[in-house]
Amino acid sequence: MKTFDANFNTEKNKKTGISPVWILKIPFVAGTLYLSDRIFTYTGITIKPWIANWGTIDESISDEMGAPQVSDFAVDIIIDPDEATDIHDLLWSEKVETLRCELYLWFEGLTVATDPMVLMWAGNIVDFERLNELVYNVRLADESVRIDKHPGRVLSLADYPYASLDDVGYQMPILYGTIEKSPALRMDVGSKTSLIDAITSSATSFYITSGTGIANGADIMIEAEQIRITTISGNQITACTRGYGSTTAVAHVRGALVLEKQATSVFLYADHPVKYIGNIYAIRHDGVHVDVTSLCTKYTGQGGANDLAGYAGKAVITCPGYITFAQAVAIGLADTIAVNDTIAVNDTIAVNDTITVSDNIGVTASTTAEITEERHCTGMPSSGFIRGANTQTAAGNYVTMPAGTTTVKWFEIDWVVGSFTATTSGYTELKICIAATGTYFTIGQLNTTGWVPSASSRVVCPKANSDSWPTGSFTLQHYDTGRSGGAIEFSLSGGKQCQRRVPEISTNKTGATSRDGAASKSGAASKSGAASKSGTVALTTASNQYTDVIIGDRLLISGGGYQDDGDGTFTGSASALIERPDHIFKHFLYTYVAWPVANFSTDAATPFAADAYKFSVVINTRKRMKEWLAYMALQCRCWFRFAGGKAHLLYRPDTLASDKTITAAMIRMNEDFTTSVRGPSRSPLDEIINKISLYYSRDWSKPEGREAYQAITSVSDATSITAYGEKEKPELFLFDFIRDATMAADVAAFYLARYKDRKKVVTMDLFLDNAELEFAGGITVTPLGALVGEVRKVNFAPGSGRDMRNDMITITMREY
């Protein structure tokens, strides 16, 4: 929406007494001309009344997605016989296409100093025709015509005489954002000549058109064959080695191109300075990309050491004249060997038969060892009793029972008490002593109520080693508290099974651990030092077979594109990578058509920042400026147009906000007193799109076509498909500049929402109080049920008070 000052706004909104004046300014070299349909003076300037008919100022643009947008109009200009230099003389004597013409609106009664005329349209004369002896018809179009040129340059032998002939005539790349594998142009591949006559595959003497710069010992390339020159005299090679460097000697036709295989070649990444240059790849004979970055020297074109002599201000790299397999193997074929910095450790690791256990493995003291074998105690009967009797001579003494001792080989002994003599007072405590350890263990007490065993039910002896069990005698003792004298008899049962259950015992391990199967490991595996590999790394094809075979002189370069200046003029951040779409538009226009930064307008900055929109732009084909601008606008859900002397990037939101409400009083009536509203009608059926396959992430190493895209996002609307059938425009959604999946999905969803249904379309005539309306603005039309729509056409009918149409604007709106 245009904005006007308060007084101008008041004047244009008048229903009576309005006096509009339209003024066309044409800056002829012979003198600037101000034209209108009546004579008056404006700030000392005499406005010439040469306009016979204003025609219609058509500010509509093509509403077809992706199409360049142009607005135009035409005027009839009178040939004034009283002027020494009239419009006829001026039109034919100057290059009118270069003149920036401007159309202004003003109202008589305003004060010029405080309320000057307002620019309503700007453009250039694109054609003119003499209608008769009195009138010229002059056609004008907006400023997209003046700037409609091919941006950038093509590679020319006039500028770079040693450039590859295969690349001459191609667009020198223009880059924005982060770029992956953009094809480089061969700027200097050595001197070039040709064969004077055809040669066979075995010829070692032949003539070339020019031998300048080629010396004995030099290598030349004829098609895919490399030839080592032994002797050259003038333009005759008298001795050479055919099929050199493992290439194949073949016959060549007359006029075949002969290239000097020089030591170093120059490749162009971008025809301008860039922020950085990343990895560089050669293309192998089988199409595999081989990283040859370490063979190259990079120059970003940022000045000083970043400039290569002869290529100032350009992003270039230097590398060997031809990359060979020998060089590629020396730096590593990334797609063949691929040793990662980190080695994945699976949860289950296969364990060899013998694993050396380091000191820091350690088995904790609380480890419970389970022995699954079963043993019987030896030296003891498997049944019956060992008996012992003793007469205690004094109460309170421990008395060893000599009888019943025995020598056994044992590990665990379970016991029971056999016959005994009850005591009437006190108690008798029974202990067993293991000779191997000298330790007594209480096994129970005998009192008036009977036998009370201790908490443990067995006596255990730790295992001494893996081969033997402790051997020796054990003795029994009893301790009577309540009596002295008398005999007591005990019995122990033998032959119990011994089970390997040893709690609270440490396991010591020396040497190596043998293990079948696989070892399971939870957590992370740690490794000190470096991982070593014995043996060799084998390539799928023996490397020595290709020792010096050429794998290509075509290079792909990754890196960044344009960066902002030191003031952050385009991005707001000094030296930042220019990658957001609105920043790219601003810089692209400024750099390639000198469009002033102040004359670029957009409402897309906030949504682009919020949604992290970024482009990855490679311009390496020849298209006109308006095509590139429209193509970029399509990929970031915008309209792009020129209006009122400014370039506008107009964001298309998910929900359209209304900028103005059109009431019934604002709509003109026809002469028959019917309303001038035409419609609503339905948008054309061929505008329906209910299935979108959006291709993105362009692989620049491949030619144009669907196979050149590395990703696709697809959306569809089942309800629309049921109603209208499947409607798809696959050729429209090949988006070279989108690399991010989230952005691709957002753009696809937007276009599906906008075009899956047929929309209401309305055309109506309004009064001049709606002069602020512009393309893509949002309006609400009250008489049509508060219909909200997007303005698609704004046509002005200028004129003075003598013209019935002087106060009319025709708009077309489309339901959003």
C-alpha positions in Angstrom: 0.0 0.0 0.0 1.2 3.5 -0.9 1.4 6.1 1.9 0.6 9.8 1.4 0.9 12.8 3.7 -2.1 14.1 5.5 -2.9 17.0 3.2 -2.5 14.9 0.1 -4.7 12.2 1.7 -7.4 14.7 2.4 -7.4 16.0 -1.1 -7.6 12.6 -2.8 -10.5 11.6 -0.5 -12.7 14.5 -1.5 -16.0 13.6 -3.1 -16.5 17.1 -4.6 -14.2 19.8 -5.6 -11.3 17.4 -6.4 -8.9 18.7 -9.0 -6.4 15.9 -9.8 -3.4 16.6 -12.1 -1.3 13.8 -13.7 2.2 14.8 -14.9 4.5 12.7 -17.1 8.2 13.5 -16.7 10.5 12.5 -19.6 14.2 13.4 -19.0 15.3 14.0 -22.6 19.0 14.9 -23.0 17.9 18.0 -24.8 15.9 19.0 -21.8 13.5 17.4 -19.3 9.9 17.5 -20.5 6.8 17.7 -18.2 3.6 16.7 -19.9 -0.1 16.7 -18.9 -3.5 17.1 -20.5 -3.8 20.8 -19.6 -1.4 23.7 -19.2 -0.4 25.0 -15.8 2.7 25.9 -13.8 4.3 23.9 -11.1 7.2 25.5 -9.1 8.1 27.6 -12.1 7.9 24.7 -14.5 5.6 25.0 -17.4 3.6 21.8 -17.8 3.0 21.3 -21.6 -0.5 20.2 -22.5 0.6 17.6 -25.1 -1.2 14.5 -23.7 -4.1 13.8 -26.0 -5.0 10.5 -24.3 -3.6 8.9 -21.2 -4.7 5.4 -21.9 -4.6 3.1 -18.9 -1.8 2.8 -16.4 -1.8 -0.9 -16.0 -0.1 -1.8 -12.7 -1.3 -5.4 -12.9 1.3 -8.1 -13.4 1.1 -11.7 -14.5 -0.4 -13.7 -11.7 1.2 -16.9 -13.1 3.6 -18.3 -10.6 7.2 -18.0 -11.6 6.5 -15.6 -14.5 8.4 -12.3 -14.8 6.2 -9.4 -13.7 5.9 -6.3 -15.8 3.4 -3.3 -15.7 3.0 -0.9 -18.5 0.8 1.9 -20.1 0.6 4.0 -23.2 -0.1 7.7 -23.9 -0.9 9.6 -27.0 1.3 12.7 -27.3 0.4 15.7 -29.6 3.0 17.0 -32.1 2.9 20.7 -31.2 3.5 22.8 -34.4 4.4 25.8 -32.4 7.4 24.1 -30.7 10.9 24.4 -32.4 11.7 20.9 -30.9 8.5 18.9 -30.7 7.9 15.3 -29.6 8.7 14.0 -33.0 12.2 15.5 -32.9 12.9 14.3 -29.4 11.8 10.7 -29.9 13.8 10.2 -33.1 17.0 12.0 -31.9 17.6 10.1 -28.6 17.9 6.6 -27.1 14.6 6.8 -25.4 14.9 3.3 -23.9 17.5 4.6 -21.5 15.3 7.5 -20.2 13.7 6.9 -16.8 10.2 8.3 -17.2 8.1 9.1 -14.1 4.3 9.6 -13.7 3.2 11.8 -10.8 -0.2 12.7 -9.2 -0.9 16.1 -7.7 -3.9 18.1 -6.7 -4.4 21.8 -7.5 -4.9 23.6 -4.2 -2.0 21.9 -2.4 1.0 23.8 -1.4 4.0 22.7 -3.5 6.6 23.3 -0.8 4.8 21.1 1.8 2.8 18.7 -0.4 4.7 18.0 -3.6 3.5 15.8 -6.4 3.7 12.0 -5.6 5.4 9.5 -7.8 2.8 6.9 -8.9 4.7 4.9 -11.6 8.1 4.8 -13.2 9.5 3.1 -16.3 11.0 3.5 -19.7 9.8 4.1 -23.2 9.9 0.8 -25.0 8.3 1.8 -28.3 6.6 4.6 -30.2 4.6 5.0 -33.3 3.3 8.0 -35.3 -0.5 7.5 -35.6 -1.1 10.5 -37.9 0.4 13.9 -38.6 -0.7 15.2 -35.2 -0.1 12.3 -32.7 2.5 9.8 -31.5 1.5 6.8 -29.5 4.3 6.2 -26.9 4.4 2.9 -25.0 6.1 2.6 -21.7 6.9 -0.4 -19.4 8.2 -0.5 -15.8 11.9 -0.4 -15.0 12.3 -4.2 -15.3 12.7 -3.4 -19.0 15.6 -1.1 -18.4 17.5 -3.5 -16.2 16.4 -6.6 -18.1 19.9 -7.8 -19.0 21.9 -10.9 -18.6 23.7 -10.6 -15.3 27.4 -11.5 -15.1 29.8 -12.4 -17.9 30.5 -15.3 -20.2 34.0 -16.9 -20.6 35.7 -15.4 -23.6 39.0 -16.3 -25.3 39.5 -12.5 -25.8 39.8 -12.2 -22.0 41.3 -15.6 -21.2 43.2 -17.0 -24.3 44.2 -20.3 -22.6 40.7 -21.2 -21.4 39.2 -24.6 -22.3 37.3 -24.4 -25.5 34.6 -26.6 -23.9 33.9 -23.8 -21.4 34.2 -20.8 -23.6 30.8 -19.0 -24.0 29.5 -20.3 -20.7 28.2 -18.1 -17.8 31.0 -17.4 -15.3 29.4 -18.5 -12.0 27.6 -16.1 -9.6 27.3 -17.7 -6.1 25.3 -16.9 -3.0 25.1 -18.9 0.2 26.7 -22.3 1.0 27.6 -24.2 -2.2 28.2 -27.9 -2.7 30.3 -29.1 -5.7 29.7 -26.3 -8.2 31.4 -27.0 -11.6 34.5 -24.9 -12.1 35.4 -23.3 -15.4 38.8 -24.0 -16.8 40.4 -20.6 -17.2 44.0 -21.6 -18.0 44.7 -25.1 -19.3 47.7 -24.2 -21.5 48.3 -23.4 -25.1 46.0 -24.9 -27.7 46.6 -25.9 -31.3 45.3 -28.6 -33.7 46.4 -31.4 -35.9 47.2 -30.4 -39.5 46.4 -33.9 -40.7 45.0 -37.1 -39.3 47.4 -39.4 -37.5 47.3 -43.2 -36.9 47.6 -44.7 -33.4 51.3 -45.5 -34.0 52.5 -42.3 -35.7 55.4 -40.7 -33.8 56.0 -37.9 -36.3 53.3 -35.4 -37.2 52.5 -31.7 -37.7 50.5 -29.4 -35.5 49.2 -25.9 -36.5 51.5 -24.1 -34.0 54.4 -25.3 -31.8 54.6 -22.0 -29.8 55.2 -22.7 -26.1 55.7 -26.5 -26.6 59.2 -27.7 -25.8 61.1 -31.0 -25.9 60.0 -33.2 -22.9 56.6 -31.6 -22.8 53.3 -33.5 -22.7 50.3 -32.8 -24.9 46.8 -34.1 -24.8 44.8 -35.1 -27.9 41.4 -36.1 -26.8 42.0 -38.7 -24.0 45.5 -39.6 -25.1 48.6 -38.2 -23.5 51.7 -37.9 -25.6 55.3 -37.3 -24.3 57.2 -35.3 -26.8 60.8 -36.3 -27.4 61.7 -33.8 -30.1 59.8 -30.9 -31.6 61.0 -28.6 -34.3 58.9 -25.6 -35.2 55.4 -27.1 -35.7 56.6 -30.7 -36.3 56.8 -33.3 -33.7 59.5 -35.7 -34.9 59.7 -38.1 -32.1 57.3 -38.9 -29.2 55.9 -41.6 -26.9 52.3 -42.4 -27.8 49.8 -43.5 -25.1 51.9 -42.0 -22.3 50.9 -42.3 -18.7 48.9 -45.5 -19.2 46.5 -43.8 -21.6 45.6 -45.5 -24.9 47.1 -44.5 -28.2 44.4 -44.1 -30.8 43.9 -42.5 -34.2 43.0 -38.8 -34.4 41.3 -36.9 -37.2 42.5 -33.8 -38.9 41.8 -30.7 -36.9 41.7 -32.5 -33.5 42.4 -30.2 -30.6 45.9 -30.4 -29.2 46.3 -29.1 -25.6 49.6 -28.6 -23.8 49.6 -30.6 -20.5 51.0 -27.8 -18.3 52.1 -28.2 -14.7 49.5 -26.0 -13.2 46.0 -25.0 -14.4 43.6 -22.3 -13.1 40.0 -23.0 -12.4 37.3 -20.4 -11.7 35.0 -21.0 -8.8 33.1 -17.6 -8.9 33.4 -14.5 -11.1 33.6 -12.4 -7.9 35.2 -12.5 -4.4 33.7 -15.2 -2.1 33.7 -15.7 1.7 35.6 -19.0 1.6 36.5 -22.0 -0.6 36.1 -25.5 0.8 36.7 -29.0 -0.6 37.7 -29.6 -4.2 36.9 -32.7 -6.2 38.0 -34.3 -9.4 35.7 -36.5 -11.4 37.0 -40.0 -11.9 36.5 -41.9 -15.2 33.6 -43.9 -13.5 32.0 -40.7 -12.2 33.2 -41.0 -8.7 34.1 -37.7 -7.0 37.7 -37.8 -5.6 38.8 -35.2 -3.0 41.9 -33.5 -4.4 41.8 -30.5 -2.0 45.4 -31.0 -0.8 46.7 -30.7 -4.4 45.1 -27.3 -4.8 45.8 -23.7 -3.8 42.8 -21.5 -3.1 42.3 -17.8 -3.8 39.0 -16.2 -2.6 39.5 -12.9 -4.5 39.3 -10.8 -1.4 42.5 -8.9 -2.2 46.2 -9.2 -1.3 47.4 -12.8 -0.8 43.8 -13.9 -1.6 44.2 -12.7 -5.2 45.9 -14.8 -7.9 47.9 -12.6 -10.3 45.8 -12.0 -13.4 42.6 -13.0 -11.6 42.1 -10.1 -9.1 38.7 -10.1 -7.5 37.9 -13.6 -8.6 37.6 -16.8 -6.6 39.9 -19.3 -8.3 42.1 -22.3 -7.5 45.3 -23.7 -9.0 46.0 -27.4 -9.3 48.1 -29.8 -11.4 47.2 -29.5 -15.1 45.6 -32.9 -15.0 44.8 -34.9 -11.9 46.1 -38.5 -12.2 45.3 -41.7 -10.2 48.8 -41.6 -8.8 48.2 -38.2 -7.3 44.7 -39.2 -6.1 46.0 -42.4 -4.4 48.7 -40.4 -2.7 46.2 -38.2 -1.0 43.7 -41.0 -0.4 40.6 -42.0 -2.3 37.9 -41.0 0.2 35.3 -43.3 -1.2 37.5 -46.4 -1.1 39.4 -46.4 2.2 37.2 -44.3 4.5 38.9 -44.7 8.0 36.7 -42.9 10.5 38.0 -41.0 13.5 35.8 -43.0 15.8 35.3 -46.7 15.8 31.9 -48.0 16.7 32.0 -50.5 19.6 29.1 -52.9 19.5 27.3 -54.1 22.6 28.7 -57.6 21.9 32.3 -57.9 21.0 33.7 -61.1 19.6 36.4 -62.4 22.0 39.4 -64.5 20.8 40.3 -67.7 22.6 42.8 -65.9 24.8 42.3 -62.3 26.0 45.1 -60.7 27.9 43.6 -59.2 31.1 45.2 -56.0 32.2 45.9 -55.1 35.8 43.1 -52.5 35.8 40.4 -55.1 35.1 40.3 -56.3 38.7 37.7 -58.6 40.2 36.1 -57.0 43.3 36.3 -58.7 46.7 32.5 -59.1 46.8 32.4 -61.3 43.7 30.7 -64.6 44.3 32.4 -67.5 42.6 30.1 -70.4 41.8 31.8 -73.8 41.4 29.5 -76.1 39.6 31.5 -79.3 40.4 30.4 -81.5 43.3 32.8 -83.3 45.6 32.5 -85.8 48.6 34.6 -85.4 51.7 37.1 -88.2 51.8 38.5 -90.0 54.9 35.0 -89.9 56.5 32.4 -92.5 56.4 29.5 -91.8 54.1 27.2 -92.8 56.9 27.3 -93.5 60.6 29.0 -91.4 63.3 32.4 -90.4 64.5 32.1 -90.7 68.2 34.0 -88.9 71.0 33.6 -89.2 74.7 35.2 -87.2 77.5 34.8 -86.8 81.2 35.3 -83.2 82.3 37.0 -82.9 85.6 36.2 -79.2 86.3 33.4 -76.9 85.3 34.3 -73.9 83.1 37.2 -75.5 81.2 37.5 -76.3 77.5 38.3 -80.0 77.2 39.5 -81.5 74.0 38.0 -84.8 73.2 40.9 -87.1 72.2 38.7 -89.8 70.9 37.1 -89.5 67.5 39.7 -87.3 65.9 40.5 -88.2 62.3 42.5 -87.1 59.3 40.3 -86.2 56.3 40.6 -84.4 52.9 37.6 -82.1 52.8 36.2 -78.8 51.9 32.9 -78.5 53.7 31.5 -80.6 56.6 27.9 -80.7 57.6 27.2 -82.0 61.1 24.5 -83.4 63.3 24.5 -84.3 67.0 24.0 -87.9 67.9 23.5 -89.3 71.5 24.3 -87.2 74.5 23.7 -87.0 78.2 21.4 -84.2 79.3 22.6 -81.7 81.8 20.5 -80.5 84.7 22.0 -77.0 84.9 24.2 -74.7 82.9 25.1 -75.8 79.4 27.6 -77.5 77.3 29.1 -75.7 74.4 30.5 -77.7 71.5 33.2 -76.5 69.2 35.1 -77.9 66.2 38.6 -77.0 65.4 40.0 -77.2 61.8 43.7 -78.0 62.0 44.4 -76.4 58.7 43.5 -73.0 60.0 43.7 -73.4 63.8 40.4 -71.8 64.1 37.6 -73.0 66.4 34.0 -72.6 65.3 31.0 -72.9 67.7 28.5 -75.4 66.3 25.9 -75.4 69.1 24.9 -75.7 72.7 23.4 -78.5 74.9 21.1 -77.3 77.7 18.1 -78.6 79.6 15.8 -78.0 76.6 18.0 -79.9 74.2 20.4 -79.2 71.3 20.5 -75.6 70.0 22.6 -75.4 66.8 24.5 -72.2 65.9 23.4 -69.9 63.1 25.6 -71.6 60.6 24.9 -75.2 59.6 28.3 -76.1 58.3 32.0 -75.5 58.7 33.8 -74.3 55.6 37.5 -74.2 54.7 38.8 -71.8 52.0 40.2 -73.4 48.9 44.0 -73.2 49.0 44.6 -73.5 45.2 43.1 -75.0 42.1 44.7 -78.4 42.6 44.4 -79.5 46.2 42.1 -79.3 49.2 43.4 -78.8 52.9 44.2 -82.1 54.5 44.6 -82.7 58.3 42.9 -83.5 61.5 40.1 -81.7 63.3 39.3 -82.0 67.0 36.2 -81.4 69.1 36.0 -79.5 72.3 33.2 -79.0 74.8 32.8 -76.5 77.6 30.5 -77.2 80.5 29.3 -74.4 82.7 26.9 -76.2 85.0 28.7 -79.4 86.1 32.0 -81.3 86.3 32.7 -84.8 85.7 30.6 -87.3 83.8 30.8 -88.5 80.3 29.2 -86.9 77.1 29.1 -88.3 73.7 28.9 -86.5 70.3 28.7 -87.6 66.8 29.4 -86.0 63.4 28.1 -87.2 60.1 30.4 -87.3 57.1 30.1 -87.7 53.3 28.1 -84.5 52.6 28.3 -83.1 49.1 30.6 -80.1 48.8 29.3 -77.2 46.7 31.4 -74.4 45.4 29.8 -71.5 47.3 32.4 -69.1 48.8 30.9 -65.8 49.9 33.0 -62.7 50.6 36.1 -64.0 48.9 38.5 -62.2 46.4 39.5 -63.8 43.1 43.1 -63.4 42.0 43.9 -63.9 38.4 47.3 -64.0 36.6 48.1 -64.6 33.0 45.4 -64.7 30.4 41.7 -65.5 30.5 40.3 -68.0 28.0 36.8 -67.4 26.7 34.5 -69.0 24.2 31.8 -67.1 22.3 31.4 -63.4 22.6 32.0 -60.9 25.4 29.2 -58.6 26.3 30.1 -55.0 27.4 27.7 -52.4 28.8 28.8 -48.8 28.8 31.6 -47.4 26.7 34.9 -49.0 25.7 38.0 -47.0 26.5 41.3 -47.2 24.8 44.6 -45.5 25.5 47.2 -44.9 22.8 46.5 -45.5 19.1 44.7 -48.3 17.3 47.0 -50.3 15.1 46.3 -52.4 12.1 48.5 -55.1 10.8 48.4 -56.1 7.1 47.5 -53.8 4.2 44.5 -51.8 3.0 43.3 -53.3 -0.3 41.6 -51.1 -3.0 38.9 -52.8 -5.0 41.1 -52.3 -8.1 44.9 -52.4 -7.9 46.2 -48.9 -7.6 49.3 -49.6 -9.6 47.2 -50.4 -12.6 46.3 -46.7 -12.8 49.6 -45.1 -11.8 49.4 -42.1 -14.1 46.0 -42.5 -15.7 44.2 -39.1 -16.0 41.0 -39.0 -14.0 39.9 -35.7 -15.3 40.4 -32.0 -15.7 36.9 -31.3 -14.5 36.7 -30.0 -11.0 33.8 -29.5 -8.6 34.3 -26.9 -5.8 32.4 -26.4 -2.6 32.5 -23.2 -0.5 30.6 -20.0 0.2 29.4 -17.3 -2.1 29.3 -13.5 -1.8 30.0 -12.0 1.6 28.7 -8.6 2.8 30.9 -5.5 3.0 32.5 -4.2 6.1 29.5 -2.1 7.0 26.9 -5.0 6.7 25.1 -3.0 4.0 23.0 -6.0 2.8 22.7 -8.3 5.8 23.3 -6.0 8.8 26.4 -8.0 9.8 29.9 -7.0 8.5 31.4 -9.6 6.2 28.5 -12.1 6.7 27.7 -14.7 4.2 24.9 -13.4 2.0 22.3 -16.2 2.0 18.9 -15.0 3.2 16.6 -14.5 0.1 15.8 -10.8 0.7 19.5 -10.0 1.3 20.4 -11.8 -2.0 17.8 -9.8 -3.9 19.1 -6.5 -2.6 22.8 -7.4 -3.3 22.0 -9.0 -6.7 20.1 -5.9 -7.9 22.8 -3.5 -6.6 25.7 -5.5 -8.0 24.4 -6.4 -11.5 22.1 -3.5 -12.4 23.3 -0.7 -10.0 19.9 -0.6 -8.3 20.1 1.7 -5.3 19.8 -0.1 -1.9 17.4 2.6 -0.8 15.1 1.7 -3.6 14.7 -1.9 -2.6 11.6 -2.6 -0.4 10.4 -5.9 1.2 8.1 -7.1 3.9 9.7 -10.5 3.9 12.6 -9.9 6.4 10.7 -10.9 9.5 9.2 -14.2 8.3 12.5 -15.1 6.5 14.4 -14.7 9.8 11.8 -16.5 11.8 11.7 -19.5 9.5 15.5 -19.5 8.8 15.1 -19.2 5.1 18.4 -19.6 3.2 19.3 -19.9 -0.4 22.1 -21.8 -2.1 22.4 -20.0 -5.4 24.5 -21.0 -8.4 23.9 -18.8 -11.5 25.9 -20.5 -14.3 23.5 -20.4 -17.2 22.4 -17.4 -19.3 19.0 -16.0 -18.3 17.7 -12.5 -18.2 17.6 -10.5 -15.0 13.8 -10.6 -14.7 13.8 -14.4 -15.1 16.2 -14.9 -12.3 14.3 -12.5 -10.1 11.0 -14.2 -10.7 12.6 -17.7 -10.3 14.1 -16.7 -6.9 10.8 -15.1 -5.8 8.9 -18.3 -6.6 11.2 -20.4 -4.4 10.7 -18.2 -1.3 6.9 -17.8 -1.7 7.1 -14.1 -2.9 6.0 -11.8 -5.7 8.7 -9.6 -7.2 7.9 -6.4 -9.1 8.8 -2.8 -9.8 6.4 0.0 -8.8 6.7 3.6 -8.0 10.4 3.6 -8.7 11.2 0.8 -6.3 11.9 -2.9 -6.5 9.5 -4.8 -4.3 9.9 -8.3 -2.8 6.4 -9.1 -1.5 6.0 -11.9 1.0 2.9 -14.1 0.6 1.7 -15.0 4.2 -0.3 -18.0 5.2 -3.2 -15.7 6.2 -3.7 -12.4 4.4 -4.3 -9.3 6.6 -6.6 -6.7 5.2 -5.0 -3.3 4.6 -8.2 -1.5 3.6 -12.0 -2.0 3.6 -13.9 -1.2 0.5 -17.4 0.0 1.3 -20.3 0.4 -1.1 -19.8 4.2 -1.3 -16.3 3.6 -2.7 -17.5 1.6 -5.7 -18.5 3.4 -8.9 -21.8 3.0 -10.6 -22.3 2.3 -14.3 -24.3 4.8 -16.4 -27.3 2.5 -16.1 -27.1 2.8 -12.3 -25.9 -0.7 -11.8 -22.9 -1.4 -9.7 -19.5 -1.7 -11.5 -18.7 -4.9 -9.6 -18.1 -7.8 -12.0 -18.3 -11.2 -10.3 -17.6 -13.0 -8.2 -16.4 -15.5 -10.8 -14.3 -18.6 -10.2 -10.6 -18.7 -10.8 -9.6 -20.8 -13.8 -9.6 -24.5 -13.5 -6.1 -24.7 -14.9 -4.8 -22.7 -11.9 -5.7 -25.7 -9.6 -2.7 -27.5 -8.1 -3.6 -30.2 -5.6 -0.4 -32.3 -5.8 3.1 -30.9 -5.5 6.4 -32.8 -5.8 8.9 -30.1 -4.9 12.5 -31.1 -6.0 15.3 -29.4 -4.1 19.0 -29.8 -3.1 20.4 -29.4 -6.6 23.4 -31.6 -7.5 25.3 -29.1 -9.7 27.6 -31.7 -11.1 24.7 -33.1 -13.1 22.9 -31.4 -16.1 19.4 -29.9 -15.6 16.6 -32.3 -15.1 14.8 -34.1 -12.3 17.7 -36.5 -11.8 19.9 -33.5 -10.8 18.0 -33.1 -7.5 19.0 -35.0 -4.4 15.8 -34.5 -2.4 12.0 -34.2 -2.9 9.1 -33.2 -0.7 5.6 -34.2 -1.7 2.2 -32.9 -0.5 -1.3 -33.4 -1.8 -4.9 -32.6 -0.9 -7.3 -35.6 -1.1 -10.5 -33.5 -1.0 -9.3 -31.3 -3.9 -8.3 -34.4 -5.9 -11.7 -35.9 -5.4 -13.4 -32.7 -6.6 -11.2 -31.8 -9.6 -9.0 -34.8 -10.3 -5.3 -34.8 -9.8 -3.8 -31.5 -10.9 0.0 -31.2 -10.8 2.5 -28.9 -12.5 5.8 -30.8 -12.0 7.8 -28.6 -14.2 7.0 -25.6 -11.9 8.6 -27.0 -8.7 12.2 -27.7 -9.7 13.8 -25.5 -7.1 17.5 -25.2 -7.6 18.2 -22.8 -4.7 16.5 -24.5 -1.8 18.7 -26.9 0.2 17.0 -27.1 3.5 14.2 -29.8 4.0 12.2 -27.6 6.4 12.2 -24.7 4.0 11.2 -27.0 1.1 8.3 -28.4 3.1 7.1 -24.9 4.2 7.1 -23.6 0.6 5.3 -26.7 -0.8 2.6 -26.5 1.9 2.1 -22.8 1.2 1.5 -23.3 -2.5 -0.8 -26.3 -2.0 -2.9 -24.2 0.4 -3.2 -21.3 -2.0 -3.9 -23.3 -5.2 -5.8 -26.4 -4.2 -9.2 -24.7 -4.6 -10.9 -22.5 -7.1 -11.2 -19.0 -5.6 -13.6 -16.1 -6.0 -12.4 -13.4 -8.5 -13.9 -9.9 -8.4 -13.3 -6.8 -10.6 -14.7 -3.4 -9.8 -14.3 0.3 -10.5 -13.3 2.6 -7.6 -12.8 6.3 -7.1 -9.4 8.1 -6.8 -9.7 7.9 -3.0 -8.3 4.4 -3.4 -5.1 5.5 -5.1 -3.0 3.9 -2.4 -4.0 0.4 -3.5 -1.2 -1.7 -5.0 -0.7 -5.2 -6.3 -0.6 -8.0 -3.6 -2.3 -5.8 -1.0 -5.1 -7.2 1.1 -8.6 -5.7 1.0 -12.0 -6.5 2.5 -15.1 -5.8 0.3 -18.0 -5.1 2.6 -20.8 -5.6 0.0 -19.5 -9.0 -0.9 -20.0 -10.4 2.6 -16.7 -9.0 3.9 -14.8 -11.0 1.3 -11.0 -10.8 1.9 -8.8 -11.0 -1.1 -5.4 -10.2 -2.6 -5.3 -7.3 -5.1 -4.1 -8.7 -8.4 -4.7 -5.7 -10.7 -4.7 -1.9 -10.3 -5.4 0.1 -13.4 -5.5 3.9 -13.3 -7.4 6.0 -15.8 -5.6 9.4 -15.5 -7.2 12.5 -16.8 -8.3 16.1 -16.0 -11.8 17.4 -15.1 -12.6 17.3 -18.9 -12.5 13.5 -18.9 -15.4 11.5 -17.4 -12.8 8.8 -16.4 -10.5 11.1 -14.5 -11.4 9.7 -11.1 -11.4 6.0 -11.8 -9.4 3.0 -10.6 -10.2 -0.5 -11.8 -9.0 -3.3 -9.5 -9.2 -7.1 -9.7 -9.0 -9.1 -6.5 -8.6 -12.8 -5.9 -9.9 -14.6 -2.8 -7.0 -15.6 -0.6 
